[in-house]
Amino acid sequence: ADDAEVLRRAVERGASVVTEPTEMFWGDRVSRFRDPFGNLWWIHQRVAEPTEEQLNQRLHDPEFVKAMEYVQSAEFFPNR
């Protein structure tokens, strides 16, 4: 199963999405969920193999800057 499928199955079983699948500059797509017991889980899937030059370009690409901001801004345990 791919990362999105793993996340979908976790949600079916009562998990809450913390971050949607998001491709990061280094080539992984990441997402996070909190299970019904409060544990935080990360899902990673390798989706690209950027060269060193591509990594430097992607690091400053507005799309990937926005992706990093989104992942870093997540509330792991929002107030209930």
C-alpha positions as CSV (number, residue, x, y, z in Angstrom):
1,A,0.0,0.0,0.0
2,D,1.2,3.6,-0.6
3,D,1.3,6.3,2.1
4,A,-2.1,7.7,1.2
5,E,-3.7,4.3,1.5
6,V,-2.1,3.7,4.9
7,L,-3.4,7.1,6.1
8,R,-6.9,6.3,4.7
9,R,-7.0,3.0,6.5
10,A,-5.8,4.6,9.8
11,V,-8.6,7.2,9.6
12,E,-11.1,4.4,9.0
13,R,-10.0,2.9,12.3
14,G,-10.4,6.1,14.3
15,A,-7.2,8.1,13.6
16,S,-7.2,11.8,13.1
17,V,-5.1,13.4,10.3
18,V,-2.5,15.8,11.6
19,T,-0.9,16.5,8.2
20,E,-2.1,15.4,4.7
21,P,0.4,13.7,2.4
22,T,2.9,16.4,1.4
23,E,6.0,16.0,-0.8
24,M,9.1,17.5,0.8
25,F,12.2,18.9,-0.9
26,W,14.4,15.9,-0.1
27,G,12.1,13.5,-2.0
28,D,9.8,11.9,0.7
29,R,6.1,12.4,0.9
30,V,5.1,12.6,4.5
31,S,1.9,12.6,6.5
32,R,1.0,12.3,10.1
33,F,-1.9,11.0,12.1
34,R,-2.9,10.6,15.8
35,D,-4.3,7.3,16.7
36,P,-7.3,7.0,19.1
37,F,-4.9,6.5,22.0
38,G,-3.1,9.7,21.4
39,N,0.0,8.3,19.7
40,L,1.5,10.3,16.9
41,W,2.5,8.4,13.7
42,W,4.6,9.5,10.7
43,I,4.2,7.9,7.3
44,H,6.9,8.4,4.7
45,Q,7.1,7.3,1.1
46,R,10.0,8.0,-1.2
47,V,8.6,9.6,-4.3
48,A,11.7,11.3,-5.8
49,E,15.5,10.8,-5.9
50,P,16.8,14.4,-6.4
51,T,20.4,15.0,-7.2
52,E,22.5,17.3,-5.0
53,E,21.8,20.1,-7.5
54,Q,18.1,19.4,-7.5
55,L,18.1,19.3,-3.7
56,N,19.5,22.8,-3.6
57,Q,16.9,24.0,-6.1
58,R,14.0,22.3,-4.3
59,L,15.1,23.7,-1.0
60,H,14.3,27.2,-2.2
61,D,11.4,26.4,-4.5
62,P,8.3,28.2,-3.2
63,E,6.2,25.0,-3.5
64,F,8.6,23.1,-1.2
65,V,9.0,26.1,1.1
66,K,5.2,26.2,1.5
67,A,5.1,22.4,2.1
68,M,7.7,22.7,4.9
69,E,5.7,25.6,6.5
70,Y,2.6,23.5,6.4
71,V,4.2,20.4,8.0
72,Q,5.9,22.6,10.6
73,S,2.7,24.4,11.5
74,A,0.7,21.3,12.4
75,E,-0.9,21.1,15.8
76,F,0.0,17.7,17.1
77,F,-2.4,17.8,20.0
78,P,-4.9,20.5,19.6
79,N,-6.9,21.7,22.5
80,R,-10.1,19.7,23.0
